[in-house]
Amino acid sequence: MTDRLMSKAATMEIPIHGNGDSRRLPEDDGLEQDLQQVMVSGPNLNETSIVSGGYGGTAEGIIPTSSATRGIAVEKFDVVKKWGINTYKCTKQLLSERFGRGSRTVDLELETQIELLRDTKRKYECVLGLARALTGHFYSLVQTQHALADAFSDLSQKSPELQEEFGYNAETQKLLCKNGETLLGAVNFFVSSINTLVNKTMEDTLMTVKHYETARLEYDAYRTDLEELNLGPRDASTLCRLDAAQANFQAHRLKYEKLRGDVAVKLKFLEENKVKVMHKQLLLFHNAISAYFAGNQQQLEQSLKQFSVKLKSPGADKPSWLEEQ
């Protein structure tokens, strides 16, 4: 039967694009990615192992018997067979959905939330990139101000006629440099928090979403298989296949419903966490930027204390002598 199904899949008619044009369209890339996701999880042939030997014996003296070897081979063959059948059913279901020949289970509310999360992640990644660029540019500015302060200070000692002018310019640049380093601490904290939110919290939720989408595809594949068997003739062999299909359908339905619940819970907690984190970070970013460009050093330092942002002193990353021992 498997050979007949595989030959049927090999001769499945896939219409080319209009006017006989077989060039790739944008949706072809999405189809290719979905097919890769179906095929990526191959069978794990390392799950089975049989050890023959007495208690306390060494692994070097173990010689598996012929029956044990046959058992391992049969078990691994069953794993490959189940994986092949499952992959075939899921690929068939995916192609049917893409070409409008099959139905799919849709949870409109949940899928809307998932698309909103993906869109939000893309926009936050853009903000993260811009914030990192701002940090890099501002760090260069602070370094330039530091070098300029050193130059003014040196010239004030070597130019008696301009000592006062070079002196207060050096002090101004030193103050700007100090405030700039304080602002950098706030911006770095902002970048670190957004990075954690985007690349850890959101990514973890989207990984659960991928598992959910795979479970949904498997559920629909086995649902379609059961529906086709129910429409066919009823004989002894068909009834056995129908019972097996019903059991597979129920197992995949439970898996799908569990993952759907997991995704809903994670989306809810993610939204609450996102609002809490961004409220704090946006307030810090606004207060720090405003205080810096207003020249209010006291307010700038107070903003960092308010949000418990600790500045790293030079050489703070270097371990102490006791830690090195």
C-alpha positions, -999 to +999 in steps of 0.1 A: +000+000+000+029+024+009+044+018-026+010+026-042+007+059-022+042+069-029+037+063-067+005+084-065+024+112-048+051+110-075+025+115-102+006+142-084-003+170-109+012+203-098+000+231-121+027+256-134+021+293-133-001+311-158+009+310-196+033+281-189+056+303-170+075+282-145+095+310-128+096+311-090+070+333-073+074+348-037+050+322-023+072+294-037+098+304-011+073+300+017+063+266+004+099+255+002+104+267+038+073+248+050+085+216+032+119+219+048+102+222+082+083+190+075+114+171+064+139+185+090+130+162+119+143+129+106+140+096+125+163+091+155+181+058+149+201+061+180+172+057+204+174+019+205+202-002+220+205-037+234+233-047+257+242-084+263+265-093+291+267-103+328+264-079+357+296-060+362+310-070+329+330-046+307+317-031+275+347-045+256+335-080+261+299-075+249+290-094+217+254-090+206+236-121+196+220-125+162+185-122+176+195-090+194+209-076+161+178-085+142+157-069+170+177-036+166+173-037+128+136-043+130+131-016+155+150+009+135+132-001+104+099+006+122+111+041+132+121+049+096+088+035+083+067+056+108+087+087+100+083+082+063+045+077+065+041+107+087+063+129+065+044+117+034+010+125+050+021+160+062+037+168+028+005+157+010-016+179+034+007+209+030+005+207-009-032+202-007-036+234+014-013+254-008-030+245-040-065+249-026-074+212-027-076+206+011-090+221+042-071+233+072-080+239+109-080+276+116-081+294+150-086+329+138-081+346+172-049+327+179-034+331+144-041+368+145-022+371+178+007+351+163+009+373+132+008+404+155+037+389+176+058+383+144+051+419+132+060+433+167+092+413+168+103+427+134+096+463+146+114+457+179+144+443+160+145+475+140+144+496+172+172+474+186+194+479+156+189+517+157+196+518+195+228+498+189+238+523+161+231+552+185+253+536+212+282+531+187+280+567+174+277+582+209+306+561+222+327+575+194+316+611+204+325+605+241+359+591+231+365+622+209+355+645+238+379+627+261+407+631+237+398+668+231+398+674+269+433+659+272+445+680+243+431+712+259+446+703+292+480+698+277+479+731+258+468+750+289+501+740+306+522+748+275+505+781+265+507+806+294+490+834+274+459+810+267+461+790+299+427+802+312+409+797+279+423+762+273+416+753+310+379+760+310+374+743+276+392+712+290+369+712+321+338+716+299+349+686+277+356+665+308+321+673+322+305+664+288+325+632+288+314+623+322+277+630+314+281+611+281+294+580+299+264+582+323+241+584+293+259+555+276+252+534+308+214+542+304+214+534+267+233+502+271+208+491+298+180+499+273+197+479+245+204+449+268+167+448+280+153+451+245+177+424+233+166+400+260+129+407+252+133+402+215+159+374+211+150+354+242+115+359+254+098+365+220+120+339+203+110+313+230+073+320+223+078+317+185+096+284+190+064+271+207+044+285+179+065+265+154+058+233+173+021+243+174+020+248+136+037+215+130+012+198+153-017+215+134-004+202+101-001+166+114-035+169+130-051+179+097-031+153+078-045+125+100-079+140+100-080+140+062-068+104+062-096+094+086-122+112+065-111+094+033-112+060+050-147+068+063-159+075+028-145+042+014-160+006+015-162-012+048-146-046+048-124-065+073-091-049+062-106-014+060-120-017+095-086-025+109-071+005+090-100+026+102-093+018+138-056+026+134-065+059+117-089+068+145-062+061+171-036+082+152-062+110+148-070+111+185-033+112+195-025+140+171-057+159+182-046+158+218-011+170+209-025+198+188-049+210+215-022+209+241+002+230+220-026+254+211-032+260+249+005+264+255+008+290+228-023+309+241-008+310+276+027+321+264+012+348+242-007+362+272+023+362+295+045+376+268+022+406+263+021+413+300+059+411+303+064+432+272+042+460+285+060+459+319+095+459+304+089+485+278+071+509+302+103+509+324+128+511+295+110+538+275+107+560+307+144+555+314+154+563+279+133+595+278+145+608+312+182+601+305+182+616+270+162+647+282+185+653+312+217+649+291+208+674+264+194+698+290+228+696+307+212+685+340+238+662+355+219+657+387+187+646+370+207+623+347+223+605+376+190+604+394+174+587+364+199+559+366+194+555+404+156+554+399+159+524+376+188+507+395+212+511+366+248+505+377+276+520+357+307+498+351+338+515+363+370+512+341+385+477+346+353+464+363+352+434+339+387+423+350+386+397+378+402+405+411+434+388+423+414+366+446+391+355+418+420+346+396+434+322+423 
